[in-house]
Amino acid sequence: MFKNVLKIGLGVSVVASTLMAAPEKTKLKIGFIALTDCAPLVIAKEKGFFKAEGLDVHVAKEGGGWPGIQQKVISGEYDFSHALAGMPIAATLGINGNANLQALLSLDFNGNAITYGNNIISKMEKYGLDKTQRPVSAESLKKYIDAKHAKEGLKYQPLSFGMVHPVSTHNYELRYWMAGSGIKPDEDCTIKPFPPPTMPSNLIAGNIEGYCVGEPWNSRIVLKGKGSALVTNYDIWNNNPEKVLQARADFVKKYPETTKAVMRAVIKAQMWLDASWENREEAIKFLAMKNYVKAPKSVLRKSMSGTFLYNKGVDSENPMFNTFANYYASYPFYSHGMWFVTQMYRWGQIDKPVDMKKLIESVYRPDLFEEVAKSVGYTLPPSAWKKDGVDEYNKFIDGKVWDPNKAVDYIFDFEVTNSKVSKEELMKANKWSVETKQPKYVCPYGPAGCANPKFVIKN
């Protein structure tokens, strides 16, 4: 039935596509990093969604990590790319490259985990860690750090952890989780960026105690018996935005039909990925290929098939670990983008006050998405602005509420904050308000990535 629903939706989009203007540029290069959440781009290529839009797309694996992706989008070597949700915001601010980049759509929700090595886990267990608990707090790590401070005094050696990029969700998630237990990430630890595929080798070599990364690089360590995944980003923030499809703003303006054609193909791929678990299994075969993620299917299956491996030998049910289309996962919410701006302020990455609403409306493109979504039958939420932390399926681990109308207060409401800009300065620059509307939890496309089959819309 789910396949029939998808066929109907895609059939409508094929008819609609015939009424669309032809893409101005058809030969394209799209960059990606070897992670399972590159799946929408891989599927758009392998299942012919790009081709159906009249596009000849080379989906290129980037070996230089996220900095390499960003550099090549800014230089024009990549027309579009798989990107961390914070990257186009930071580049537009001039703190991660210097170009107006835009987030055209969200590629997925969730998909990350914080994985620690056996060495630090054994020390945390002495201070009360139960790694089978869900979700695990950083309280035992805080106690170990306090004991380490007391023992080493002025010669204290900070613990080293890895994440994938300074403006990545991974950096903010790792910090959010630690700071929730009173840890000061910039004093108690050093947090360094590494390309995602290198995380396991750096942990095994002892360069870091643990890391936050996307799949399959958490399961790799767990399956090797070298560590455990303590929390996922779903545990930290249910159904949080993860990656986006980004492009230069001037490219979008110059090639509007090409941009819309790429977006249509990617949205169709996202709908396909959530239509059935059988589709996910087919996707795993593509992702395992050398030119994509190049990981064993058994490793990829640990997260892509609705489970997650926190500890070796114990598969935990987690159908929402990777969500690509259900629950508006493809939609680029302004409020999601603004959350990343608050984290940039919280951790001292922005040193001047900016109008956060004006900024995010120049980067995120729900207006363009809504135009494209109607042509492929993608369900739209009631507003681009919403609160998080108020509903069953968007809770934060600490119970806090993210309301964009209280963005400045939010930055300074945490016990651990390291802002370089004062609250008063930010208040002066942000005198706007928006109307927020809460979407209902829905799974229009199928059971994959859905909390429960009862939410699947059946025709």
SULMOJO-V355532 format. One line per field, one symbol per residue. ss: DSSP state (H for helix, E for strand, C for the rest). psi: psi as a letter, one per 40 degrees, with the letter a starting at -180 (. if undefined). burial: b if it has 9 or more other C-alpha atoms within 8 Angstrom, else e. A space follows every 50 residues. Layout:
ss: ???
psi: ???
burial: ???
This chain:
ss: CHHHHHHHHHHHHHHHHHCCCCCCCCEEEEEECCCHHHHHHHHHHHCCHH HHCCCEEEEEECCCHHHHHHHHHHHCCCCEEEEECCHHHHHHHCCCCCCC EEEEEECCEECEEEEEEHHHHHHHHCCCCCCCCCCCCCHHHHHHHHHHHH HHHHHCCCEEEEECCCCCHHHHHHHHHHHCCCCCHHHHEEEEECCHHHHH HHHHCCCCCEEEEECCCCHHHHHCCCEEEEEEHHHHECCCECEEEEEEHH HHHHCHHHHHHHHHHHHHHHHHHHHCHHHHHHHHHHHCCCCCCCCCHHHH HHHHCCEEEEECCEEEECCCCEECCHHHCCCCCHHHHHHHHHHHHHCCCC CCCCCHHHHHHHHECHHHHHHHHHHHCCCCCCCCCCCECCCCCCCECCCC CECHHHHHHHHHCCCCCCCCCCHHHHHHHCCCCCCCCCCCCCECCCCCCC CCHHHECCC
psi: ddddddddddddddddddeiiihdhdhihhiiigideeddddddddeedd ddefighhhhhhefadddddddddeedhdiihiideddddddeeegagih iihdihdiiaeiihhiiddddddddefehheeihihiedddddddddddd ddbeehhiihiiieidfiddddddddddddeehhdedeihhiiihdeedd ddddeedidaihiiifeddddddefeaihdiiedddhhfiiciihiiidd ddddgddddddddddddddddddedidddddddddddeidebdfiidddd dddeeeiigdiheghhhgeedhhddiffdehghdddddddddddddffeh eihihdddddeedigdddddddddeefhhiieiehiiieeidffiideei hhhdefdddddeeidhifiehiddddddegfiiihihhiihigeeadhei dideehhh.
burial: ebeebbeebbebbbebbeeeeebeebebbbbbbbbbbbbbbbbbbeebbb bebbbbbebebbeebbebbbbbbbeeebbbbbbbbbbbbbbbebbbbbbb bbbbbbbbbbbbbbbbbbebbebbbebebeeeeeebbbebbbbbbeebbe ebeeeeeebbbbbbbebbbbbbbbbebbbbbbbbbeebbbbbbbbbeebb ebbbeeebbbbbbbbbbbbbbbbeebbbbbbbbbbbbbbbbbbbbbbbbe bbeebbbbbbbbbbbbbbbbbbbbbbbebbbebbbbbbbeebbbbebebb bbbbbbbbbbbbeebeebbbbbbbbbbbbbbbbbbbbbbbbbbbbbbbbb eebeebbebbbebbbbebbbebbbbbbeeeeebbbbbbbeeeebbbbeee bbbbeebbebbbeeebbebbbebebbbebbeeeeebbeeeebbbbbbbbb eeeebbbee
